[in-house]
Amino acid sequence: MSRNKAPHLTPEQFRTRGHQMIDLIADYMSDIESFPVLSQVDAGEIYSSFPVHPPERSESYEKMLQDVKDIIIPGLTHWQSPNFFAYFPSNASGPSILGDMLSSGFGIQGMLWSTSPACTELETLMLDWMVEITGLPEHFHSKNSGGGVIQESASSAALCAAVAGREKALRNGHSEHSQLVGYISNQTHSSAEKSLKIAGFRDHQIRTIEVSSDFSMDPNHLLEMIRTDLSDGKKPAFVCATVGTTSSLAVDPVPQISEITNEFDIWLHVDGAYSGSATVCPEYRHLLNGIENADSYCFNPHKWLLTNFDCDLFYVKKKSDLVDALTFTPEYLRNKATESGQVFDYSGWQVSLGRRFRSLKLWFVIRHYGIEGLRAHIRSHIQYAAQFTQWIKDDDEFELFQKTVLNLVCFRHKEGNAKTRQILETANASGKLFATHTVLNDQYLIRFVPGAVRTEMRHVEEAWKEFKSAAS
Amino acid sequence: MSRNKAPHLTPEQFRTRGHQMIDLIADYMSDIESFPVLSQVDAGEIYSSFPVHPPERSESYEKMLQDVKDIIIPGLTHWQSPNFFAYFPSNASGPSILGDMLSSGFGIQGMLWSTSPACTELETLMLDWMVEITGLPEHFHSKNSGGGVIQESASSAALCAAVAGREKALRNGHSEHSQLVGYISNQTHSSAEKSLKIAGFRDHQIRTIEVSSDFSMDPNHLLEMIRTDLSDGKKPAFVCATVGTTSSLAVDPVPQISEITNEFDIWLHVDGAYSGSATVCPEYRHLLNGIENADSYCFNPHKWLLTNFDCDLFYVKKKSDLVDALTFTPEYLRNKATESGQVFDYSGWQVSLGRRFRSLKLWFVIRHYGIEGLRAHIRSHIQYAAQFTQWIKDDDEFELFQKTVLNLVCFRHKEGNAKTRQILETANASGKLFATHTVLNDQYLIRFVPGAVRTEMRHVEEAWKEFKSAAS
């Protein structure tokens, strides 16, 4: 048996290596435009670049950093590139990286208030600040009936909402789980259906509501389905409405939907994962019309609000609905603070027991940018999308699929699907940009989303030239 | 409408601030013994130290760092203190912090192979390396029927296991969800029951199995309950066995339990969240006897294996069982690599769609420490616990509750519960250490776990003196 000592880093060794790591990250930021945006490696190439067996003995830091440069970086798709226009952005701003470093450095566990009061209370404060910044209803503020918590993602938030809705529907004891029904539209994010299924809803308990011509949920069809289910002895339990669908940023009519869910006492979850960030600007708050009647709401600063993954903000109208569904406190976690009832234990607001100090990064972002800076960030991207839209309108080869919403442009080549797909593949293969596609009404569409932290008008111009060149 | 520009950091501004942040973290590491281990703040104190309203304009970095020192640090319970002996440790080693910084800096999303091949493939390689390092069955290796994935926590892993088990039990179409039954013991971590409930098991579908005198699950009682359920027309679907319970590190008899689960075709999940890390040492591999018959297994390097939260390693014997239960691919995520079937898309192995590049920190840890260093780390803590145990054995005031397992010492004052509780509260209030308690057989016990990265024998000695002094 070896009696070697583990080679822990001293604070001074950590300092030296930390400075080297910061330099590597700062260099990556400087050089990022020199890499092909979409990684060009083949399946299995990264895996087989490394030894099959783990090292017996400590390796040098220099060798590890060299492998990062030689092997890892070529295997990345560069989400932080200003030429990344795919999916939705994943903003990792400087201040959020700094806040996240601090979270890693402290290495605390925020499962209970007592396991680090600052972790719980700063999180509560950030969620309360965001109520003000985005103009949310006062009942989402922690001092009132509701409150907010940071979740890993909109998927986790949807799961917690589905479980809370399920429990609320079963509380009166008149229904069985197998009678419950959940409602989504055919444009709702896959995470909502996945959440319902994880929460035990079977296929026959999930209804897919039709959408109107603008791809938003048709409230008449929702009402009709609910009435049918009720007359069949089912118990409608959960509706997920979306403010900004993934394919086209369609906005489900929350005012009409919430009238229905209120009438039939159904949990309404509003998923604003992407578009919610735009409501830092007063001129986009109308997107959340009707939100005051929702039971829960989430949006992801880790998409478009400068805060690196993971940071989904999840609000509930009534804390007790969530906490009653998700709290289990065994003996070894009991403590005076919890029993006083004066504190929040966020482990009872989420699936996992453990949790990182995630609010630090959001705190750094809000303080560094200020409300003004957050608004300027959002408005810049919307302006780029508006310019790009104008180029398409003025062009004779390409056409818009729909009116541009926020910073998502859906467009196609007039020759149709095959040509459009070929243009996207050619543009992506150039390495100069990365955009993705969707299919709506059987039309293959390029989704172009200028939303990265470092994207400027010049990058959008270059992208437009690239699409034009790929078309010819 | 403001036309201000958002104050994004240039790479050079980030470099300067990053160096300052590294210095703050290195100073925190140096000074950590000077803080009271358990935060002394009152409920609401941190929240009310900050402005009620968010800032309109950008604030200075210096002011933010000052607030970290003046307000946040006093609000922390210092999990990285060498005098932290509470719960289970949450190892944030230097190399893991460096790896996590890189993950934040790259800011990529690993939901699909194509969204950053290095993220998926390095993760696969790390999970395969860990099969070798901890001597797991070959079927957990990615090249065989099974494979592994990094989950947020053992709670998330248990949830995925419960859902996979549920789906397997329902696959033949002969049973309804309401007939399924899940089995835990009264010592199983609360996350297993929570997972079953999230997955839709109602109270009447969860059985709590009795434990033997050593607090391990009684396989005879398990068998009896399963037979009763079968004769009642129920469908046993999921058993969670624990290798190292939270209260006392009891080890459920996986060889006998797995004989039963195999006979009745029930999903067996083995939760090795804490003790699994010890199996890097060949002399503790016997803890996992029988693991070859389990359907899934997890352990947390973010507890005792030098890797900061979140890093739970979750293995399944058959990939398809997990992936079939958790994969939903909408149009906007379709891509050639996925359709080729040659790659893993880890979003289909977990609840959330999005995911961080979490394997980087594990890669840094394994390469920095080497297998030798990982073993030395584990063995040092076990040696400290053995020494502490000897002091108790030689003492006339305190007594052991049970034989010490690994590095968990459960002990009490001979005068009983009230005295033991008072000693723990006095010791914790001193700020010189932090330990927690549990209750077993109605006895209030101090749980003492020397497992922090920087804990040395001298800290364990000081803790012993502190308990002695609190007792007098």
Boltz contact constraints between the chains, C-beta under 6 A:
constraints:
  - contact:
      token1: [A, 2]
      token2: [B, 372]
      max_distance: 6.0
  - contact:
      token1: [A, 4]
      token2: [B, 372]
      max_distance: 6.0
  - contact:
      token1: [A, 4]
      token2: [B, 376]
      max_distance: 6.0
  - contact:
      token1: [A, 5]
      token2: [B, 376]
      max_distance: 6.0
  - contact:
      token1: [A, 6]
      token2: [B, 373]
      max_distance: 6.0
  - contact:
      token1: [A, 6]
      token2: [B, 376]
      max_distance: 6.0
  - contact:
      token1: [A, 6]
      token2: [B, 377]
      max_distance: 6.0
  - contact:
      token1: [A, 7]
      token2: [B, 373]
      max_distance: 6.0
  - contact:
      token1: [A, 8]
      token2: [B, 453]
      max_distance: 6.0
  - contact:
      token1: [A, 9]
      token2: [B, 94]
      max_distance: 6.0
  - contact:
      token1: [A, 11]
      token2: [B, 26]
      max_distance: 6.0
  - contact:
      token1: [A, 11]
      token2: [B, 29]
      max_distance: 6.0
  - contact:
      token1: [A, 11]
      token2: [B, 30]
      max_distance: 6.0
  - contact:
      token1: [A, 14]
      token2: [B, 26]
      max_distance: 6.0
  - contact:
      token1: [A, 14]
      token2: [B, 94]
      max_distance: 6.0
  - contact:
      token1: [A, 15]
      token2: [B, 26]
      max_distance: 6.0
  - contact:
      token1: [A, 17]
      token2: [B, 98]
      max_distance: 6.0
  - contact:
      token1: [A, 18]
      token2: [B, 22]
      max_distance: 6.0
  - contact:
      token1: [A, 19]
      token2: [B, 19]
      max_distance: 6.0
  - contact:
      token1: [A, 19]
      token2: [B, 22]
      max_distance: 6.0
  - contact:
      token1: [A, 21]
      token2: [B, 98]
      max_distance: 6.0
  - contact:
      token1: [A, 21]
      token2: [B, 101]
      max_distance: 6.0
  - contact:
      token1: [A, 22]
      token2: [B, 18]
      max_distance: 6.0
  - contact:
      token1: [A, 22]
      token2: [B, 19]
      max_distance: 6.0
  - contact:
      token1: [A, 25]
      token2: [B, 105]
      max_distance: 6.0
  - contact:
      token1: [A, 26]
      token2: [B, 11]
      max_distance: 6.0
  - contact:
      token1: [A, 26]
      token2: [B, 14]
      max_distance: 6.0
  - contact:
      token1: [A, 26]
      token2: [B, 15]
      max_distance: 6.0
  - contact:
      token1: [A, 29]
      token2: [B, 11]
      max_distance: 6.0
  - contact:
      token1: [A, 30]
      token2: [B, 11]
      max_distance: 6.0
  - contact:
      token1: [A, 39]
      token2: [B, 117]
      max_distance: 6.0
  - contact:
      token1: [A, 41]
      token2: [B, 117]
      max_distance: 6.0
  - contact:
      token1: [A, 43]
      token2: [B, 342]
      max_distance: 6.0
  - contact:
      token1: [A, 43]
      token2: [B, 343]
      max_distance: 6.0
  - contact:
      token1: [A, 46]
      token2: [B, 117]
      max_distance: 6.0
  - contact:
      token1: [A, 46]
      token2: [B, 118]
      max_distance: 6.0
  - contact:
      token1: [A, 46]
      token2: [B, 121]
      max_distance: 6.0
  - contact:
      token1: [A, 47]
      token2: [B, 121]
      max_distance: 6.0
  - contact:
      token1: [A, 47]
      token2: [B, 125]
      max_distance: 6.0
  - contact:
      token1: [A, 50]
      token2: [B, 125]
      max_distance: 6.0
  - contact:
      token1: [A, 54]
      token2: [B, 129]
      max_distance: 6.0
  - contact:
      token1: [A, 54]
      token2: [B, 133]
      max_distance: 6.0
  - contact:
      token1: [A, 54]
      token2: [B, 366]
      max_distance: 6.0
  - contact:
      token1: [A, 55]
      token2: [B, 367]
      max_distance: 6.0
  - contact:
      token1: [A, 55]
      token2: [B, 370]
      max_distance: 6.0
  - contact:
      token1: [A, 56]
      token2: [B, 370]
      max_distance: 6.0
  - contact:
      token1: [A, 56]
      token2: [B, 371]
      max_distance: 6.0
  - contact:
      token1: [A, 57]
      token2: [B, 370]
      max_distance: 6.0
  - contact:
      token1: [A, 57]
      token2: [B, 372]
      max_distance: 6.0
  - contact:
      token1: [A, 58]
      token2: [B, 368]
      max_distance: 6.0
  - contact:
      token1: [A, 58]
      token2: [B, 370]
      max_distance: 6.0
  - contact:
      token1: [A, 58]
      token2: [B, 373]
      max_distance: 6.0
  - contact:
      token1: [A, 59]
      token2: [B, 367]
      max_distance: 6.0
  - contact:
      token1: [A, 64]
      token2: [B, 367]
      max_distance: 6.0
  - contact:
      token1: [A, 72]
      token2: [B, 118]
      max_distance: 6.0
  - contact:
      token1: [A, 75]
      token2: [B, 117]
      max_distance: 6.0
  - contact:
      token1: [A, 75]
      token2: [B, 118]
      max_distance: 6.0
  - contact:
      token1: [A, 76]
      token2: [B, 108]
      max_distance: 6.0
  - contact:
      token1: [A, 76]
      token2: [B, 116]
      max_distance: 6.0
  - contact:
      token1: [A, 76]
      token2: [B, 118]
      max_distance: 6.0
  - contact:
      token1: [A, 77]
      token2: [B, 115]
      max_distance: 6.0
  - contact:
      token1: [A, 77]
      token2: [B, 116]
      max_distance: 6.0
  - contact:
      token1: [A, 79]
      token2: [B, 107]
      max_distance: 6.0
  - contact:
      token1: [A, 79]
      token2: [B, 108]
      max_distance: 6.0
  - contact:
      token1: [A, 79]
      token2: [B, 109]
      max_distance: 6.0
  - contact:
      token1: [A, 80]
      token2: [B, 107]
      max_distance: 6.0
  - contact:
      token1: [A, 90]
      token2: [B, 107]
      max_distance: 6.0
  - contact:
      token1: [A, 90]
      token2: [B, 109]
      max_distance: 6.0
  - contact:
      token1: [A, 92]
      token2: [B, 107]
      max_distance: 6.0
  - contact:
      token1: [A, 94]
      token2: [B, 9]
      max_distance: 6.0
  - contact:
      token1: [A, 94]
      token2: [B, 14]
      max_distance: 6.0
  - contact:
      token1: [A, 97]
      token2: [B, 104]
      max_distance: 6.0
  - contact:
      token1: [A, 97]
      token2: [B, 105]
      max_distance: 6.0
  - contact:
      token1: [A, 98]
      token2: [B, 17]
      max_distance: 6.0
  - contact:
      token1: [A, 98]
      token2: [B, 21]
      max_distance: 6.0
  - contact:
      token1: [A, 100]
      token2: [B, 104]
      max_distance: 6.0
  - contact:
      token1: [A, 101]
      token2: [B, 21]
      max_distance: 6.0
  - contact:
      token1: [A, 101]
      token2: [B, 101]
      max_distance: 6.0
  - contact:
      token1: [A, 104]
      token2: [B, 97]
      max_distance: 6.0
  - contact:
      token1: [A, 104]
      token2: [B, 100]
      max_distance: 6.0
  - contact:
      token1: [A, 104]
      token2: [B, 308]
      max_distance: 6.0
  - contact:
      token1: [A, 105]
      token2: [B, 25]
      max_distance: 6.0
  - contact:
      token1: [A, 105]
      token2: [B, 97]
      max_distance: 6.0
  - contact:
      token1: [A, 107]
      token2: [B, 79]
      max_distance: 6.0
  - contact:
      token1: [A, 107]
      token2: [B, 80]
      max_distance: 6.0
  - contact:
      token1: [A, 107]
      token2: [B, 92]
      max_distance: 6.0
  - contact:
      token1: [A, 107]
      token2: [B, 308]
      max_distance: 6.0
  - contact:
      token1: [A, 108]
      token2: [B, 76]
      max_distance: 6.0
  - contact:
      token1: [A, 108]
      token2: [B, 79]
      max_distance: 6.0
  - contact:
      token1: [A, 109]
      token2: [B, 79]
      max_distance: 6.0
  - contact:
      token1: [A, 109]
      token2: [B, 90]
      max_distance: 6.0
  - contact:
      token1: [A, 115]
      token2: [B, 77]
      max_distance: 6.0
  - contact:
      token1: [A, 116]
      token2: [B, 76]
      max_distance: 6.0
  - contact:
      token1: [A, 116]
      token2: [B, 77]
      max_distance: 6.0
  - contact:
      token1: [A, 117]
      token2: [B, 39]
      max_distance: 6.0
  - contact:
      token1: [A, 117]
      token2: [B, 41]
      max_distance: 6.0
  - contact:
      token1: [A, 117]
      token2: [B, 46]
      max_distance: 6.0
  - contact:
      token1: [A, 117]
      token2: [B, 75]
      max_distance: 6.0
  - contact:
      token1: [A, 118]
      token2: [B, 46]
      max_distance: 6.0
  - contact:
      token1: [A, 118]
      token2: [B, 72]
      max_distance: 6.0
  - contact:
      token1: [A, 118]
      token2: [B, 75]
      max_distance: 6.0
  - contact:
      token1: [A, 118]
      token2: [B, 76]
      max_distance: 6.0
  - contact:
      token1: [A, 121]
      token2: [B, 46]
      max_distance: 6.0
  - contact:
      token1: [A, 121]
      token2: [B, 47]
      max_distance: 6.0
  - contact:
      token1: [A, 125]
      token2: [B, 47]
      max_distance: 6.0
  - contact:
      token1: [A, 125]
      token2: [B, 50]
      max_distance: 6.0
  - contact:
      token1: [A, 129]
      token2: [B, 54]
      max_distance: 6.0
  - contact:
      token1: [A, 133]
      token2: [B, 54]
      max_distance: 6.0
  - contact:
      token1: [A, 152]
      token2: [B, 352]
      max_distance: 6.0
  - contact:
      token1: [A, 153]
      token2: [B, 352]
      max_distance: 6.0
  - contact:
      token1: [A, 153]
      token2: [B, 354]
      max_distance: 6.0
  - contact:
      token1: [A, 155]
      token2: [B, 351]
      max_distance: 6.0
  - contact:
      token1: [A, 155]
      token2: [B, 352]
      max_distance: 6.0
  - contact:
      token1: [A, 155]
      token2: [B, 353]
      max_distance: 6.0
  - contact:
      token1: [A, 156]
      token2: [B, 352]
      max_distance: 6.0
  - contact:
      token1: [A, 163]
      token2: [B, 198]
      max_distance: 6.0
  - contact:
      token1: [A, 177]
      token2: [B, 200]
      max_distance: 6.0
  - contact:
      token1: [A, 178]
      token2: [B, 178]
      max_distance: 6.0
  - contact:
      token1: [A, 190]
      token2: [B, 328]
      max_distance: 6.0
  - contact:
      token1: [A, 190]
      token2: [B, 330]
      max_distance: 6.0
  - contact:
      token1: [A, 191]
      token2: [B, 353]
      max_distance: 6.0
  - contact:
      token1: [A, 194]
      token2: [B, 328]
      max_distance: 6.0
  - contact:
      token1: [A, 198]
      token2: [B, 163]
      max_distance: 6.0
  - contact:
      token1: [A, 199]
      token2: [B, 200]
      max_distance: 6.0
  - contact:
      token1: [A, 200]
      token2: [B, 177]
      max_distance: 6.0
  - contact:
      token1: [A, 200]
      token2: [B, 199]
      max_distance: 6.0
  - contact:
      token1: [A, 200]
      token2: [B, 200]
      max_distance: 6.0
  - contact:
      token1: [A, 246]
      token2: [B, 332]
      max_distance: 6.0
  - contact:
      token1: [A, 247]
      token2: [B, 332]
      max_distance: 6.0
  - contact:
      token1: [A, 308]
      token2: [B, 104]
      max_distance: 6.0
  - contact:
      token1: [A, 308]
      token2: [B, 107]
      max_distance: 6.0
  - contact:
      token1: [A, 309]
      token2: [B, 354]
      max_distance: 6.0
  - contact:
      token1: [A, 309]
      token2: [B, 356]
      max_distance: 6.0
  - contact:
      token1: [A, 328]
      token2: [B, 190]
      max_distance: 6.0
  - contact:
      token1: [A, 328]
      token2: [B, 194]
      max_distance: 6.0
  - contact:
      token1: [A, 330]
      token2: [B, 190]
      max_distance: 6.0
  - contact:
      token1: [A, 331]
      token2: [B, 438]
      max_distance: 6.0
  - contact:
      token1: [A, 331]
      token2: [B, 439]
      max_distance: 6.0
  - contact:
      token1: [A, 332]
      token2: [B, 246]
      max_distance: 6.0
  - contact:
      token1: [A, 332]
      token2: [B, 247]
      max_distance: 6.0
  - contact:
      token1: [A, 332]
      token2: [B, 438]
      max_distance: 6.0
  - contact:
      token1: [A, 342]
      token2: [B, 43]
      max_distance: 6.0
  - contact:
      token1: [A, 343]
      token2: [B, 43]
      max_distance: 6.0
  - contact:
      token1: [A, 351]
      token2: [B, 155]
      max_distance: 6.0
  - contact:
      token1: [A, 352]
      token2: [B, 152]
      max_distance: 6.0
  - contact:
      token1: [A, 352]
      token2: [B, 153]
      max_distance: 6.0
  - contact:
      token1: [A, 352]
      token2: [B, 155]
      max_distance: 6.0
  - contact:
      token1: [A, 352]
      token2: [B, 156]
      max_distance: 6.0
  - contact:
      token1: [A, 353]
      token2: [B, 155]
      max_distance: 6.0
  - contact:
      token1: [A, 353]
      token2: [B, 191]
      max_distance: 6.0
  - contact:
      token1: [A, 354]
      token2: [B, 153]
      max_distance: 6.0
  - contact:
      token1: [A, 354]
      token2: [B, 309]
      max_distance: 6.0
  - contact:
      token1: [A, 356]
      token2: [B, 309]
      max_distance: 6.0
  - contact:
      token1: [A, 366]
      token2: [B, 54]
      max_distance: 6.0
  - contact:
      token1: [A, 367]
      token2: [B, 55]
      max_distance: 6.0
  - contact:
      token1: [A, 367]
      token2: [B, 59]
      max_distance: 6.0
  - contact:
      token1: [A, 367]
      token2: [B, 64]
      max_distance: 6.0
  - contact:
      token1: [A, 368]
      token2: [B, 58]
      max_distance: 6.0
  - contact:
      token1: [A, 370]
      token2: [B, 55]
      max_distance: 6.0
  - contact:
      token1: [A, 370]
      token2: [B, 56]
      max_distance: 6.0
  - contact:
      token1: [A, 370]
      token2: [B, 57]
      max_distance: 6.0
  - contact:
      token1: [A, 370]
      token2: [B, 58]
      max_distance: 6.0
  - contact:
      token1: [A, 371]
      token2: [B, 56]
      max_distance: 6.0
  - contact:
      token1: [A, 372]
      token2: [B, 2]
      max_distance: 6.0
  - contact:
      token1: [A, 372]
      token2: [B, 4]
      max_distance: 6.0
  - contact:
      token1: [A, 372]
      token2: [B, 56]
      max_distance: 6.0
  - contact:
      token1: [A, 372]
      token2: [B, 57]
      max_distance: 6.0
  - contact:
      token1: [A, 373]
      token2: [B, 6]
      max_distance: 6.0
  - contact:
      token1: [A, 373]
      token2: [B, 7]
      max_distance: 6.0
  - contact:
      token1: [A, 373]
      token2: [B, 58]
      max_distance: 6.0
  - contact:
      token1: [A, 376]
      token2: [B, 4]
      max_distance: 6.0
  - contact:
      token1: [A, 376]
      token2: [B, 5]
      max_distance: 6.0
  - contact:
      token1: [A, 376]
      token2: [B, 6]
      max_distance: 6.0
  - contact:
      token1: [A, 377]
      token2: [B, 6]
      max_distance: 6.0
  - contact:
      token1: [A, 438]
      token2: [B, 331]
      max_distance: 6.0
  - contact:
      token1: [A, 438]
      token2: [B, 332]
      max_distance: 6.0
  - contact:
      token1: [A, 439]
      token2: [B, 331]
      max_distance: 6.0
  - contact:
      token1: [A, 453]
      token2: [B, 8]
      max_distance: 6.0
